[in-house]
Amino acid sequence: MTSTAPSAALVELAHAHGVATDFHDWLGAHTVISETTLRTILGALGVDAGSEEAVAASLADAENRPWRRTLPATVVCREGWTPWVLAHVPHGGAVRLTVELEDGGTREVAQVDRWVDPRVVDGREIGEATFELPGDLPTGWHRIVAHLDQAPVAEGTETATLVVTPQRLELPEVVRHGGVTGLMTQIYQVRSAQSWGVGDLGDLGELASWAATDLGAEFVLVNPLHAAEPIAPMEASPYLPTTRRFVNPLYLRISDIPETVRLDDADRARVDAIAESVRALDTSDTIDRDAAWAAKREALGLVHALGLEGRRARDFERFREREGDGLTTFATWCALAERHGLPWTQWPVELHDPHSPAVAEFAEAQHDLVQFHMWLQWLLDRQLGEVQREAKDAGMSLGVVHDLAVGVHPHGADSWGLAGALATGVTVGAPPDQFNQLGQNWSQPPWHPERLAELGYSPFRDMVRTVLRDSGGIRVDHVIGLFRLWWIPQGEGLTPADGTYVTYDHEALIGILCLEAQRAGAVVIGEDLGVVPANARDYLHERGVLGTSIMWFENTDDAPTPPEDYRELCLSSVTTHDLPPTAGFLALEHVAIRQRLGLLTRPVEEERAHEEQSIAKVRDALVARGWLEPGAGPSSVVEAMHRWIGHTPSVLRAVSLSDVVGDRRAINQPGTEDEYPNWRLPLAGPDGQPLSLEDAMQSALAEPLFRATDGD
């Protein structure tokens, strides 16, 4: 892409819309964003910057835009704040404001004695009135109402969304008074005798119960359970879902559906035969999601045909009413995918708009299929709730902690159903850095920041609210994406280096996240690894959002950061899913993978020497603390590293199930797709042979690692 420097006017327009015009790269070099990139990114935001004349017109539009509407689309503030709200009406007209509380109450809003000269906008003289919201409004989702009741303004009302968020998300009592330890795992890896080729919600309940009862675990952190495609091929990465609001029915435990007892003999025999036919999937060396889903899809169809009765039918109807249009839209997309295939961009053009008459006609004609996909989400909601109850009954204080992916698949359900809230012509990724000098393109469409505000942040709220339901917490992958995201223009020959940062209203997004977590009684963990904007961690700390620390990444003065210097408001662990399990890392499994796939940027001998030096520093630090004997074997190093984490002040500490069983294989190799079986490897032992959940619960390493991580 051309590197022509932008004009001063283009820079001003970019700043007006939160688009960065420069940044410092990973080497500290000051980089100016090209004119072409800025024009393209502004175009994705719906801002005409195609010429200098267009830039001038767009600058004027940006200045006048607030004056064209009576109220801002959304006002987000914290509890106790008294922000000003500006109301715009034809000059000489009168306006008064009230707040309609979500509980049905009404509050008057006082006008501030503040004169602002009127402005001529689109040929009309517009005045500005200033109001101050009262500081005692309760947290929640409210409405500001502008009452237009005096000439020359026509009588009527205009409304805006008002969100009052907590000043700070307070930790649950058990976490507040000392750190707690939990288990983390990719649940699809954990297959049992009851699984159909993929670890499911029944397995999650069993795992949580065991971890709480036998190990004293207070939580279990799992991979994103977001929905994938309803037809093959199903995306393997849980971090590239079709939607983040709804759940993947692949995780359903068929035998836990109450209606299965009503199957007649023929259908019962068919379901048993299906279960038997996929038995081999539970011992295979790779996870075959497509085969597992094909089996479950057939069995679920037989169960759905039975219908619902009594309280179960009433409960399903309440669920449909609660989830509203979002559920209907998602279920309709799933039905369309079954009938027309994917990607949806290849459907007949009249089906591209979810609100079109053609889509409505399809939904009516395929009513039972749409209902089927709604029913699946209801079953998932009920099974997830049961897992959380089981975890809490077993003694967990937090229970299940869910993971929220950064974004969604470019051709998924949200790209269709929430197209109005997403930017087009761009994808999300990361600029070049020391780990990937070409940069990263995650192929995900970003939220459109201005449209989110226009929608009252409802798509973001609904997504967060669903993930938080029946959970003890949420881990937000790449939480810095709530501050800014690296937008990459789409087009032939364009690379991640041709992108730039676009900022988001983090006060609104993180405030809403804290509000919904407060209502759910949940903790929020921000994955704040890598390049972090200045003061972002301080801001997250102020709002009560936990950070993330991985021992391999925590270094001070070229040595492992002392445990006592770790952050308190933090989830700390030895490893993460983007690294091999600890035993594998010590054996340089990550170097072997990168050598095999041709991903190394320097000779393998140099790479090994560098990694061995890093590991030696960890060993030396553990020996110096008296937690490791010189020359001790890998299992002793793994235990000592967990003891290191156990002596941090971090309020949450996590043990990977892969470390518990001595697994060595990396679950994900960043920077690869089909070259490595990312997200498709089952849990395995030190010999690389698949392990069942029953085997994992017998691991001799489980108790020592948990005792060490508890600080014993």
URCORRA-V540881 format. One record per residue. RES is the residue in three letters. PHI is phi in whole degrees, 0 to 359 (none if undefined). OMEGA is omega in whole degrees, -180 to 180 (NA if undefined). D_FIRST is the distance of its C-alpha to the first C-alpha in whole Angstrom. Layout:
res:phi:omega:d_first
RES:PHI:OMEGA:D_FIRST
RES:PHI:OMEGA:D_FIRST
This chain:
res:phi:omega:d_first
MET:none:179:0
THR:301:-177:4
SER:253:179:6
THR:304:-179:9
ALA:289:-179:12
PRO:284:176:13
SER:286:179:17
ALA:298:-180:20
ALA:293:179:21
LEU:294:177:17
VAL:298:180:18
GLU:297:179:21
LEU:295:178:20
ALA:300:180:18
HIS:298:180:21
ALA:297:-179:23
HIS:246:174:22
GLY:74:-180:21
VAL:258:-179:18
ALA:289:179:17
THR:255:174:15
ASP:198:176:16
PHE:195:176:17
HIS:257:-175:19
ASP:282:-173:18
TRP:293:176:20
LEU:265:-179:21
GLY:87:-179:22
ALA:283:178:19
HIS:284:-176:18
THR:242:177:14
VAL:266:-180:13
ILE:286:-176:11
SER:290:177:8
GLU:301:-177:10
THR:296:178:7
THR:299:-178:8
LEU:298:180:11
ARG:296:-179:12
THR:291:-179:11
ILE:294:177:13
LEU:298:177:16
GLY:299:178:16
ALA:295:177:17
LEU:275:-179:19
GLY:83:-178:21
VAL:251:-179:20
ASP:284:177:19
ALA:227:-174:17
GLY:287:178:16
SER:211:179:17
GLU:293:176:19
GLU:294:178:22
ALA:296:178:21
VAL:299:180:20
ALA:298:179:24
ALA:294:-180:25
SER:291:175:24
LEU:297:178:25
ALA:296:179:28
ASP:296:179:28
ALA:298:-180:27
GLU:287:-176:30
ASN:270:-173:33
ARG:306:180:32
PRO:299:-179:34
TRP:280:-179:37
ARG:273:-179:36
ARG:232:-178:38
THR:294:-177:41
LEU:231:170:40
PRO:296:-177:37
ALA:298:-177:36
THR:216:173:37
VAL:241:177:38
VAL:242:178:38
CYS:217:178:40
ARG:264:177:42
GLU:304:-180:46
GLY:94:178:48
TRP:283:179:45
THR:232:-176:46
PRO:289:173:43
TRP:276:174:43
VAL:241:-178:42
LEU:262:179:41
ALA:248:-177:43
HIS:241:180:42
VAL:220:175:45
PRO:308:-175:46
HIS:305:-178:48
GLY:98:178:51
GLY:279:180:51
ALA:247:179:52
VAL:212:172:50
ARG:228:-177:51
LEU:242:169:50
THR:229:173:51
VAL:246:174:49
GLU:265:-178:50
LEU:285:-178:50
GLU:294:178:50
ASP:272:177:53
GLY:101:179:54
GLY:285:-179:55
THR:228:178:55
ARG:232:173:54
GLU:280:179:54
VAL:244:-176:51
ALA:283:176:52
GLN:274:180:51
VAL:267:178:50
ASP:284:-176:52
ARG:214:-178:49
TRP:269:174:48
VAL:231:179:45
ASP:300:178:45
PRO:294:-177:44
ARG:229:176:41
VAL:274:-179:40
VAL:232:180:38
ASP:55:176:37
GLY:83:179:41
ARG:241:177:42
GLU:271:-175:44
ILE:246:177:43
GLY:256:-180:45
GLU:235:176:44
ALA:249:-176:46
THR:249:179:46
PHE:234:179:47
GLU:243:179:47
LEU:293:178:47
PRO:294:-175:51
GLY:277:-178:50
ASP:251:177:52
LEU:291:179:50
PRO:286:174:50
THR:296:177:47
GLY:145:-178:46
TRP:256:-176:44
HIS:238:176:46
ARG:227:169:45
ILE:266:-180:45
VAL:243:174:47
ALA:263:-180:47
HIS:263:-179:51
LEU:260:-168:50
ASP:224:179:54
GLN:207:179:55
ALA:303:6:54
PRO:273:179:52
VAL:269:176:50
ALA:294:180:51
GLU:295:179:53
GLY:153:180:51
THR:223:170:48
GLU:232:-175:45
THR:233:174:44
ALA:219:175:41
THR:285:175:40
LEU:238:178:42
VAL:243:176:41
VAL:255:-174:43
THR:253:178:42
PRO:292:175:44
GLN:300:-175:44
ARG:206:175:44
LEU:277:-178:44
GLU:282:-180:47
LEU:287:172:47
PRO:302:-174:50
GLU:305:-176:53
VAL:294:180:53
VAL:279:-175:50
ARG:294:-173:51
HIS:248:177:54
GLY:127:-178:53
GLY:292:177:50
VAL:235:-176:50
THR:247:178:49
GLY:220:-179:47
LEU:253:173:46
MET:231:-175:42
THR:200:167:42
GLN:266:-166:39
ILE:294:179:42
TYR:295:178:41
GLN:289:-166:42
VAL:263:-176:46
ARG:262:-179:48
SER:237:178:51
ALA:294:-180:54
GLN:262:-177:54
SER:287:173:50
TRP:247:176:49
GLY:91:-178:46
VAL:217:175:44
GLY:304:-174:45
ASP:234:-176:46
LEU:291:173:47
GLY:295:177:51
ASP:295:178:50
LEU:297:178:48
GLY:297:179:51
GLU:295:180:53
LEU:297:-180:51
ALA:296:-180:51
SER:297:178:55
TRP:296:-177:55
ALA:297:179:53
ALA:288:-174:55
THR:287:-174:58
ASP:268:-174:58
LEU:244:-179:55
GLY:74:180:55
ALA:293:-180:52
GLU:259:178:51
PHE:201:171:48
VAL:226:-179:46
LEU:266:-176:42
VAL:242:176:40
ASN:295:175:37
PRO:304:178:35
LEU:259:-177:38
HIS:305:-178:35
ALA:292:173:36
ALA:249:180:34
GLU:296:179:34
PRO:277:179:38
ILE:225:178:37
ALA:286:-3:36
PRO:278:178:34
MET:272:179:34
GLU:301:-177:31
ALA:284:-175:33
SER:286:175:31
PRO:289:180:32
TYR:263:174:29
LEU:228:-175:28
PRO:279:175:30
THR:279:173:31
THR:206:176:32
ARG:260:-178:33
ARG:277:-175:36
PHE:249:-166:38
VAL:248:-180:39
ASN:282:180:39
PRO:294:173:43
LEU:304:-177:42
TYR:275:179:44
LEU:293:171:47
ARG:265:-174:50
ILE:301:-175:52
SER:291:179:56
ASP:270:177:55
ILE:276:-174:55
PRO:305:-176:58
GLU:294:-179:59
THR:299:-180:59
VAL:291:-179:62
ARG:267:178:63
LEU:297:176:62
ASP:284:-174:64
ASP:300:-177:66
ALA:293:-179:63
ASP:289:176:60
ARG:296:178:61
ALA:296:179:62
ARG:293:179:58
VAL:297:178:56
ASP:298:180:58
ALA:293:177:57
ILE:298:180:54
ALA:301:-180:54
GLU:292:-177:56
SER:291:-179:53
VAL:258:-178:50
ARG:303:-178:52
ALA:294:180:51
LEU:296:-176:47
ASP:285:180:49
THR:242:-179:49
SER:288:-175:46
ASP:278:174:44
THR:226:-178:41
ILE:271:-180:40
ASP:255:-178:40
ARG:297:-177:39
ASP:297:180:40
ALA:293:180:43
ALA:296:-179:44
TRP:290:178:43
ALA:302:179:44
ALA:293:-179:48
LYS:294:-179:47
ARG:299:179:46
GLU:293:-180:49
ALA:296:180:52
LEU:295:176:50
GLY:298:178:51
LEU:294:-179:55
VAL:290:-179:55
HIS:298:-179:53
ALA:297:179:56
LEU:289:-177:58
GLY:78:-180:57
LEU:243:-178:58
GLU:229:170:61
GLY:55:-175:63
ARG:294:178:61
ARG:294:177:58
ALA:296:180:57
ARG:294:180:58
ASP:295:178:55
PHE:298:180:53
GLU:295:177:53
ARG:296:178:53
PHE:297:179:50
ARG:300:180:48
GLU:294:-180:49
ARG:296:-176:48
GLU:279:170:44
GLY:62:-174:44
ASP:296:-179:41
GLY:300:178:39
LEU:293:-180:41
THR:299:-180:42
THR:296:180:38
PHE:296:-179:37
ALA:296:178:41
THR:295:177:40
TRP:299:178:36
CYS:299:179:38
ALA:295:177:41
LEU:298:179:38
ALA:297:179:36
GLU:295:-176:40
ARG:272:-173:40
HIS:243:-179:37
GLY:80:-180:35
LEU:226:5:31
PRO:284:-177:29
TRP:291:178:30
THR:294:177:27
GLN:261:174:29
TRP:291:171:32
PRO:307:-171:34
VAL:303:-179:32
GLU:291:178:35
LEU:262:-179:35
HIS:285:-180:31
ASP:260:-178:33
PRO:297:-179:35
HIS:258:-176:37
SER:282:175:38
PRO:301:-179:41
ALA:296:178:40
VAL:293:178:39
ALA:298:178:43
GLU:295:178:45
PHE:298:-178:43
ALA:298:178:44
GLU:289:-179:47
ALA:292:-179:48
GLN:251:-175:47
HIS:305:-176:48
ASP:293:179:50
LEU:292:176:46
VAL:297:178:45
GLN:299:179:48
PHE:301:-179:47
HIS:288:171:44
MET:294:180:45
TRP:300:178:48
LEU:301:-179:46
GLN:293:176:44
TRP:295:178:48
LEU:300:179:49
LEU:298:178:46
ASP:300:-179:47
ARG:289:-180:51
GLN:290:176:50
LEU:296:177:48
GLY:297:179:50
GLU:292:177:53
VAL:299:-180:51
GLN:295:178:50
ARG:297:179:54
GLU:297:180:55
ALA:296:-179:53
LYS:291:178:55
ASP:297:179:58
ALA:282:176:58
GLY:118:179:57
MET:290:178:53
SER:280:-180:53
LEU:256:-178:49
GLY:83:-176:49
VAL:283:173:46
VAL:248:-176:43
HIS:267:-179:40
ASP:247:179:36
LEU:251:-179:33
ALA:291:-178:30
VAL:292:-175:27
GLY:203:-174:26
VAL:231:180:26
HIS:296:-178:25
PRO:295:179:23
HIS:241:-176:26
GLY:268:-176:29
ALA:297:-179:31
ASP:290:178:30
SER:294:176:27
TRP:267:-173:29
GLY:282:-180:32
LEU:245:-176:30
ALA:304:-179:27
GLY:292:-179:28
ALA:257:-177:28
LEU:245:176:24
ALA:277:180:21
THR:246:180:19
GLY:82:-180:15
VAL:218:172:15
THR:228:-179:16
VAL:259:177:18
GLY:191:-179:17
ALA:215:178:17
PRO:289:177:15
PRO:305:177:15
ASP:214:-175:19
GLN:293:-179:22
PHE:271:179:23
ASN:213:-172:19
GLN:285:173:17
LEU:262:-175:14
GLY:84:-179:15
GLN:230:174:17
ASN:241:-176:16
TRP:273:175:20
SER:59:-179:19
GLN:240:177:21
PRO:287:-178:21
PRO:274:167:21
TRP:303:171:24
HIS:271:-171:24
PRO:301:-178:25
GLU:287:179:27
ARG:290:175:28
LEU:303:179:30
ALA:296:179:32
GLU:300:-179:32
LEU:271:-180:34
GLY:66:-178:36
TYR:60:-177:34
SER:297:178:36
PRO:298:178:34
PHE:292:179:33
ARG:299:-177:37
ASP:298:179:38
MET:296:-178:36
VAL:297:-178:37
ARG:298:180:41
THR:292:-179:41
VAL:296:-177:39
LEU:282:-177:42
ARG:296:180:45
ASP:56:177:47
SER:216:178:46
GLY:261:-180:46
GLY:179:179:43
ILE:218:172:39
ARG:260:-178:36
VAL:260:179:33
ASP:295:180:30
HIS:50:-177:27
VAL:300:178:29
ILE:296:175:27
GLY:296:174:25
LEU:277:174:27
PHE:260:-179:26
ARG:201:176:22
LEU:227:178:20
TRP:275:-180:16
TRP:268:-178:15
ILE:242:177:12
PRO:297:176:10
GLN:273:179:11
GLY:156:-178:10
GLU:298:177:10
GLY:84:-179:8
LEU:274:-178:7
THR:236:176:9
PRO:305:179:11
ALA:294:-179:9
ASP:270:-178:7
GLY:263:175:10
THR:201:180:13
TYR:277:171:17
VAL:240:-176:19
THR:272:177:22
TYR:239:177:25
ASP:282:-176:29
HIS:294:176:30
GLU:299:179:34
ALA:286:-174:34
LEU:294:-179:32
ILE:287:175:34
GLY:299:179:37
ILE:295:177:38
LEU:302:180:37
CYS:292:179:40
LEU:298:-178:42
GLU:291:177:42
ALA:291:177:43
GLN:300:-179:46
ARG:292:179:47
ALA:273:-176:47
GLY:67:-172:48
ALA:244:172:45
VAL:267:175:43
VAL:239:179:39
ILE:245:178:37
GLY:260:175:34
GLU:280:-172:32
ASP:249:178:30
LEU:277:176:29
GLY:81:-178:26
VAL:285:-176:24
VAL:236:178:26
PRO:301:179:26
ALA:304:175:29
ASN:72:-179:32
ALA:297:-180:31
ARG:295:177:33
ASP:297:180:36
TYR:295:180:35
LEU:299:178:36
HIS:298:179:39
GLU:299:-177:40
ARG:273:179:40
GLY:85:178:41
VAL:269:-179:38
LEU:287:173:39
GLY:266:-179:36
THR:227:176:36
SER:230:177:37
ILE:246:-173:37
MET:305:-179:39
TRP:298:-177:37
PHE:263:-175:34
GLU:268:-179:37
ASN:224:177:37
THR:226:-180:38
ASP:53:175:39
ASP:62:176:38
ALA:214:179:41
PRO:304:178:41
THR:299:180:41
PRO:305:-176:45
PRO:302:-178:46
GLU:291:180:47
ASP:266:175:44
TYR:292:177:42
ARG:290:177:42
GLU:282:179:44
LEU:279:-170:42
CYS:198:165:40
LEU:258:-178:41
SER:248:178:41
SER:207:179:41
VAL:284:-172:41
THR:223:180:38
THR:211:-175:35
HIS:291:177:34
ASP:270:174:31
LEU:238:171:34
PRO:297:171:36
PRO:308:-170:40
THR:303:178:41
ALA:298:178:44
GLY:289:179:41
PHE:296:179:39
LEU:297:178:42
ALA:269:179:42
LEU:61:178:38
GLU:300:-179:37
HIS:294:177:34
VAL:291:180:33
ALA:298:180:35
ILE:296:-177:33
ARG:294:176:30
GLN:294:-178:31
ARG:298:-176:32
LEU:265:179:29
GLY:70:-177:27
LEU:260:-178:25
LEU:285:178:27
THR:258:177:25
ARG:213:-178:28
PRO:306:-176:31
VAL:299:179:33
GLU:298:179:36
GLU:292:179:34
GLU:295:179:33
ARG:298:-179:36
ALA:299:180:38
HIS:296:-179:35
GLU:291:178:36
GLU:296:177:40
GLN:295:178:40
SER:297:179:38
ILE:294:179:41
ALA:298:178:44
LYS:295:177:43
VAL:294:178:43
ARG:302:-179:47
ASP:299:-180:48
ALA:294:179:47
LEU:292:177:49
VAL:296:-179:52
ALA:299:179:52
ARG:278:-178:53
GLY:82:-178:55
TRP:259:-178:54
LEU:210:175:53
GLU:279:177:55
PRO:305:178:54
GLY:79:-179:53
ALA:297:-178:53
GLY:285:-176:52
PRO:304:-178:49
SER:298:177:50
SER:291:177:52
VAL:295:179:48
VAL:301:180:47
GLU:295:-180:50
ALA:295:178:50
MET:295:177:46
HIS:290:175:47
ARG:295:176:50
TRP:303:178:47
ILE:296:-180:46
GLY:294:-180:49
HIS:260:174:50
THR:275:176:47
PRO:277:-175:48
SER:302:-176:45
VAL:288:175:46
LEU:235:177:45
ARG:227:-173:45
ALA:234:175:44
VAL:246:179:45
SER:283:176:43
LEU:299:177:45
SER:298:176:43
ASP:290:-180:45
VAL:299:-177:48
VAL:260:179:49
GLY:77:178:47
ASP:299:-180:44
ARG:239:-171:42
ARG:276:177:39
ALA:290:178:36
ILE:280:-178:35
ASN:211:174:31
GLN:246:-178:29
PRO:306:179:26
GLY:88:179:23
THR:233:174:25
GLU:237:-178:26
ASP:275:-179:28
GLU:294:-178:29
TYR:222:-177:31
PRO:284:-180:33
ASN:304:174:32
TRP:63:-178:34
ARG:238:180:36
LEU:264:177:39
PRO:283:174:42
LEU:301:-178:44
ALA:220:177:46
GLY:272:-180:48
PRO:302:-179:48
ASP:273:179:49
GLY:83:180:46
GLN:276:-179:48
PRO:304:178:47
LEU:244:174:49
SER:274:174:51
LEU:301:179:51
GLU:299:177:55
ASP:295:-177:54
ALA:300:-177:52
MET:286:176:54
GLN:259:-175:57
SER:298:179:54
ALA:286:-179:56
LEU:276:-172:53
ALA:301:-176:53
GLU:296:178:56
PRO:300:-179:55
LEU:292:179:51
PHE:289:177:52
ARG:298:180:55
ALA:297:-177:53
THR:288:175:50
ASP:283:178:53
GLY:91:180:53
ASP:284:NA:57
